[in-house]
Amino acid sequence: MSACDAPTRARLFGVTAPQPWAWAVEVRNAPVLNLQRPPPPGVLGCYIAVCAAAKYSQDDASWMAGGPGVGAPRAEDLPMCAVVAVGRLSAVSLLWPDTARESRWHVGPVGLWLEDVVALPEPVACTPGPADTLWELPALVLAQVRLGFAAVAQSREARWRVYEALAASHGGREAATLKARVLRKCTCERAMTKCPGCRAWRCTAPTCPPHACGQQVSAP
């Protein structure tokens, strides 16, 4: 199971965050969600659906505006009561302020640290759950969130395939197998070798066009 398709199979919890904090997580400004109560044991590695609450916190927006380049959008420009992003829960910080503060975004008392955050293509309407702890997504919302995440994963995979094809067509990647790396054939079926100057593959058959290389020095 890859990091891309994991949320389509792994367990998914909802966490409610006011706007614009949910937006800050969505765009990867905020690496952490803050709760009042610690999550149940065994949730590390699970996935978190970030649900925007029904309210906009002007205090949070003003606080963000005081940081480096993280001014928040206006309330009318942000979705409310909707899941906007999914991230993997990588760590839980407890007991702030009794422990060292790892980020200005960690205001505690419990911090949920997220990795691999993915913004959904469209917000998924959802009644926000309790604001102080993890909660289970309704079945219909869960299905829609998984579909949205799968669409993002498929889009990334499609772009990667295009990149791979483009790189291969320009000789940008070495062949996958040892045999292919050490034995590459020309269209005339003769084995090709790499030019010592430009490292491009060339054919030495007299019937094929000669290799021209700006770094190659012709013999007198």
N, C-alpha and C positions, 0 to 999 in steps of 0.2 A: 504494500500500500504506500503510495507516494504522498509527499507533502501536498501535492495539488489536489488529489481526489479524496484525502482523508476525511474532510468534513462531510462528504456525501455518504460516509459509512460510520464514522466515529460518533460518540455521544456528544450531544450539543446542549449547552445550557444557555438560558437567557440571563442577561444582566441589564438592569435599567440604569440609564445615565441621562441627566438633563442635557438639553442643548444649551450651549454649543460644545459641551464636553464630548457627547457622542460623535459629533462632527470631527472633533480634534483626534479622536481615536481612528475614525474612518480614514482621515487623510494622513495618518501616522505622525501627527504632531505629538500626541499624548501616548506614551507607551504603557500607561497603567490606568486601570479603573479602580475607584476607591469605594469600599464597602464598610458598613458598620460591624458586620459579623463575619467571622472566617468561614470559608466554604467547607463542606464535608470532606473528610479524608478521601484520598484516591482520585482526585479530580485533575491532578497535574497531567498535562498532555491531552486533556480533553479540549473541546472547542467552545468558544464563547460567542454567542450572538448578541451584538451590541444593539439594544433597543432604546431608541430615543424616547424620553419621557414626554408627558403632556405639557410640560412647562419649559420656558426659556429662562435660564439664570443670567440676569444682567450682571450680577456680581462676578460670575465666572467669566463672562465676556470682557468685563473691565480688567480683570486679573490677567487674562490672556493678552489683552492689548498692551499690557506693560512688559511683556516678554519679547524676546527677539524674533520678530517676523511671524507672529502667530495671532494676528488680529482675527477675530471671529466674524462670520457672516451675520447678517441681521436675522431676527426671529422669523420674519416672513419669507426668508430665503431657505429655511431649513425644514425638513420633514419632522413631524412630531408623531408619537404613537406608532412607530415603525422600526423594524429591524433594518439597520443601514450597513452593517459590516459583520464579518466573522473573523476571529483570530484564535490562535492556539495559546492555551494557558501554559506558560513556561515556568512561572514562579509565583509564589505567594509571600508577601511581606506582612509580618505581624508586628504588633506592639509599637508602631510609630505613635508618639515621638520618642519612645524609649530606646529605639535602635537608630542607627545611622540613616539619614535620608539619602536615597539613591537618585532622586530626581525631584525637581521642583513640582512635578505633576503628582508626586506621591504625597497626598495630604491625609491619608489613612482614615481610620486606624488600621484598616486592612487594605493592602494593595494587590490587585490581580495584574500581573505583568504579561502582556500579550506579544506574540511573535507571529510572523506570516499573516498580517492583517490584510484581508481582501474586502474591498468595497463592493457591495452587491450592485448589479446593473440597475436595479430599481428598488427603492425601499419597499419592504414587505409590511403591510399594515398589521399591527399587533397591539392588543391591549397590554400596556406595560405591567410587568409583575412587581413584586415587592422591591423597593429601592435599596434595601439593606443586605440582600443576600442573593444567591443563585436561585433560579427557578426554572421549571420545565416549560418548554414551548408547547402551545397547543398543536395538535397533530397537523392541522391544515397549514398553520404558519411554518411548522418544522419542514413540511414537504416543500413549501414555496421557497424557503431559505436554502434548502439543499439544491433545488433546481436552479436558483440564482447563482449559487456558488459553482455548480457544475457548468453553467454557461460560461462563467469567467475562466474556469479551468480549461474548457474546450477551446475557448478563444486563444488562450495562451499557448496551448498545444499546437493549434493551427499556425500561429505566428512562428513558433519554434520550427515546425516542419518546413515552412517557407524559407526561414533562415538557413536551415540545414541544406535544403535544395540549392539555394543561392550560393552558399559557401562551397558546396561540392562542385557546382558548375564552374566556379572560379579557382578550383584547386586549393581552396582555403583550409581544407581539413585533410589530415592523413587518412589513409584507408584504415578500416576497422581491424583487419586481420594482418598477421605478420606476413602471410603469403602475398596478400594484395599489396603490402607496403614494399616488399622486395621484388615483386614481379608484376609489372604493369605492361600491358601490351598495346601497341599502336594498332591502328585500323588495318595495317598491312600484316598484323599478327607477329611482328618482331617485338622482342622484349625492349622496353624503353629504359633509359637511364636518366639520372638527374644531372643537369648542367652544374658543374662545380662553381660557376659564377652566380647565376640567379636562382639555382635550385629548382628550376622548372623541369618537368619531364620532357625528354627529347627522344626522337627516334634517329638512329644512325644509318638506317637503310638508305642506299643511294637513290632509290625510287621515290623517297619522301622528300618534301621541301626541307632545305637546310634550316637548322636552328639559328635564329638571330638573337643575340644577347648583348646588351650594352656593356656588360661587365666581362664579356668573353674576349680574349685577345687572340686574333687569328695568327696562325703560324706563317712565317714568311715563305 
